Amino acid sequence: MATTKHSHHEEAATHHEEAAKSHRAAHKEHSDGNDEKAAHHAHKASGHHAAAGEHAKEASKKHATKHK
């Protein structure tokens, strides 16, 4: 798979959006009293936040290397 200059930034942004969606879903389920579903969405949000962080780290590593 070819990578573009912005791929890690874009991946990070996508994961942040997905995390936000899952986070909102968790809040909705929680306020509806569905704690099990809320926990599921919160767990998904957490995974997306972690993935976004990894992509952000990769992006900054590549950026730093490019400017040496």
trRosetta pair geometry for C-beta under 8 A, 3 or more apart (Angstrom, degrees):
i j d omega theta_ij theta_ji phi_ij phi_ji
3 7 4.6 -104 -160 19 84 155
3 8 7.9 26 -167 -34 123 82
4 7 4.9 127 50 -44 72 94
6 9 4.8 -61 -166 48 74 115
6 10 5.3 76 133 -28 93 102
7 10 5.7 -58 -145 38 29 110
7 11 6.1 31 157 -21 66 106
8 11 5.5 -48 -142 36 34 113
8 12 6.2 38 155 -21 64 104
8 55 4.6 179 -166 -175 77 81
8 56 7.2 160 152 -81 103 21
8 58 4.6 -145 -129 93 145 105
8 59 3.6 -168 102 -68 123 88
8 62 6.7 148 12 18 145 136
9 12 5.8 -54 -151 35 29 112
9 13 6.4 30 151 -19 63 106
9 55 7.5 175 -71 146 15 107
9 56 7.8 67 -108 -107 53 61
9 59 5.0 105 -58 -127 70 151
10 13 5.6 -54 -149 36 32 112
10 14 6.3 35 153 -21 65 105
11 14 5.7 -54 -149 35 31 112
11 15 6.4 27 155 -15 65 106
11 51 7.7 -101 155 150 100 98
11 52 7.8 -175 126 -115 71 54
11 55 4.2 -148 95 -133 109 151
12 15 5.9 -58 -150 38 30 108
12 16 6.4 33 152 -21 65 106
12 52 4.6 89 -155 -159 67 72
12 53 7.7 111 -131 -48 103 15
12 55 3.9 -160 -64 94 82 117
12 56 4.6 95 -119 -59 148 78
12 59 6.5 -70 -17 -12 136 139
13 16 5.6 -53 -149 34 32 113
13 17 6.5 33 152 -20 64 103
13 52 7.7 118 -42 -134 14 107
14 17 5.7 -54 -153 34 32 111
14 18 6.4 29 151 -16 66 106
15 18 5.6 -52 -144 39 35 111
15 19 6.1 41 153 -24 66 104
15 48 4.6 179 -173 -172 80 79
15 49 7.3 166 146 -78 106 18
15 51 4.4 -150 -130 93 149 104
15 52 3.6 -162 94 -66 120 85
15 55 6.5 151 11 15 136 136
16 19 5.6 -51 -147 34 30 114
16 20 6.5 33 153 -21 63 104
16 48 7.3 164 -79 146 18 105
16 49 7.6 65 -107 -107 59 58
16 52 4.8 97 -56 -123 74 152
17 20 5.7 -54 -152 33 31 112
17 21 6.6 33 150 -20 64 103
18 21 5.6 -51 -150 33 34 113
18 22 6.4 31 153 -15 66 106
18 44 7.8 -99 151 152 98 101
18 48 4.4 -150 94 -130 103 147
19 22 5.8 -57 -148 40 31 109
19 23 6.0 36 151 -25 65 109
19 44 7.9 -173 -116 124 53 71
19 45 4.6 88 -159 -156 70 70
19 46 7.8 120 -135 -40 105 14
19 48 3.6 -163 -67 96 84 120
19 49 4.8 99 -125 -57 151 73
19 52 6.5 -69 -17 -15 137 136
20 23 5.4 -53 -145 35 30 117
20 24 6.4 31 155 -19 64 103
20 45 7.7 109 -51 -133 14 106
21 24 5.9 -55 -152 35 29 109
21 25 6.4 28 150 -18 64 107
22 25 5.5 -54 -148 37 33 113
22 26 6.3 39 151 -25 66 102
22 41 4.8 -180 -174 -174 76 78
22 42 7.3 162 145 -83 101 18
22 44 4.2 -142 -139 96 147 107
22 45 3.8 -165 97 -65 115 80
22 48 6.3 151 17 9 137 137
23 26 5.6 -50 -151 30 30 114
23 27 6.7 30 151 -17 62 103
23 41 7.3 170 -79 145 16 102
23 42 7.3 65 -113 -111 56 58
23 45 4.4 99 -62 -122 75 149
24 27 5.8 -54 -153 35 34 111
24 28 6.4 34 151 -20 66 106
25 28 5.6 -54 -149 36 33 113
25 29 6.3 31 155 -16 67 106
25 41 4.2 -145 97 -139 103 148
26 29 6.0 -55 -146 39 29 108
26 30 6.1 31 154 -22 64 110
26 38 4.7 86 -162 -161 69 68
26 39 7.6 104 -137 -54 105 13
26 40 7.9 -169 -100 69 88 54
26 41 3.6 -162 -68 95 78 114
26 42 4.3 98 -128 -59 150 75
26 45 6.3 -72 -16 -12 136 135
27 30 5.6 -56 -146 36 29 114
27 31 6.3 22 158 -14 65 107
27 38 7.5 98 -59 -136 14 106
28 31 6.1 -60 -149 39 27 104
28 32 6.3 21 153 -13 64 111
29 32 5.6 -62 -147 43 31 109
29 34 4.2 -78 -173 76 89 107
29 35 7.6 154 134 -82 99 16
29 37 4.1 -134 -154 99 146 105
29 38 3.9 -166 94 -68 109 74
29 40 8.0 -15 78 47 173 93
29 41 6.1 148 14 9 136 136
30 33 7.8 55 178 -63 29 16
30 34 7.3 -90 -70 63 25 62
30 35 6.5 56 -117 -102 68 59
30 38 3.9 87 -63 -117 79 151
34 37 4.1 1 139 33 119 116
34 38 5.9 143 97 -25 71 88
35 38 5.2 -54 -142 37 34 117
35 39 6.2 39 157 -24 67 101
36 39 5.8 -51 -152 31 29 111
36 40 6.7 33 148 -21 61 104
37 40 5.4 -50 -152 32 37 117
37 41 6.5 32 153 -15 67 104
38 41 6.0 -58 -151 39 31 107
38 42 6.2 32 151 -21 66 108
39 42 5.6 -54 -144 37 31 113
39 43 6.3 36 154 -23 64 104
40 43 5.8 -55 -153 32 27 112
40 44 6.6 27 150 -17 62 105
41 44 5.5 -51 -149 35 35 113
41 45 6.4 40 151 -22 66 103
42 45 5.6 -50 -149 33 33 115
42 46 6.4 38 150 -23 63 104
43 46 5.6 -52 -152 32 31 115
43 47 6.7 34 150 -19 63 103
44 47 5.7 -54 -153 34 34 113
44 48 6.5 30 152 -16 66 105
45 48 5.8 -58 -151 38 32 109
45 49 6.3 34 151 -22 66 105
46 49 5.7 -51 -148 33 31 112
46 50 6.5 32 153 -19 63 105
47 50 5.7 -54 -151 35 31 112
47 51 6.4 30 153 -17 65 106
48 51 5.6 -52 -145 38 34 112
48 52 6.2 38 154 -23 65 104
49 52 5.7 -53 -149 34 30 114
49 53 6.5 34 151 -22 62 105
50 53 5.7 -54 -154 33 31 114
50 54 6.6 33 150 -20 64 103
51 54 5.6 -51 -151 32 35 113
51 55 6.5 31 153 -15 66 105
52 55 5.9 -57 -150 39 31 109
52 56 6.2 34 151 -22 65 107
53 56 5.6 -55 -146 35 31 113
53 57 6.4 34 154 -21 64 103
54 57 5.7 -54 -153 32 31 112
54 58 6.5 30 152 -17 65 105
55 58 5.6 -51 -147 37 34 112
55 59 6.2 38 152 -23 66 105
56 59 5.6 -52 -148 34 31 114
56 60 6.5 24 156 -14 64 105
57 60 6.1 -61 -150 38 29 103
57 61 6.3 32 152 -22 65 106
58 61 5.7 -54 -148 34 31 113
58 62 6.3 28 156 -16 66 107
59 62 6.0 -57 -149 38 28 109
59 63 6.2 29 152 -21 64 110
60 63 5.3 -51 -142 37 35 116
60 64 6.2 38 156 -22 67 104
61 64 5.9 -56 -149 35 28 109
61 65 6.4 28 153 -19 63 108
62 65 5.7 -55 -148 36 30 113
62 66 6.4 35 153 -26 64 106
63 66 5.8 -54 -152 30 29 115
63 67 6.8 9 157 -6 62 111
64 67 6.3 -73 -154 43 29 100
64 68 7.1 48 150 -48 65 93
65 68 6.0 -37 -157 -4 36 116
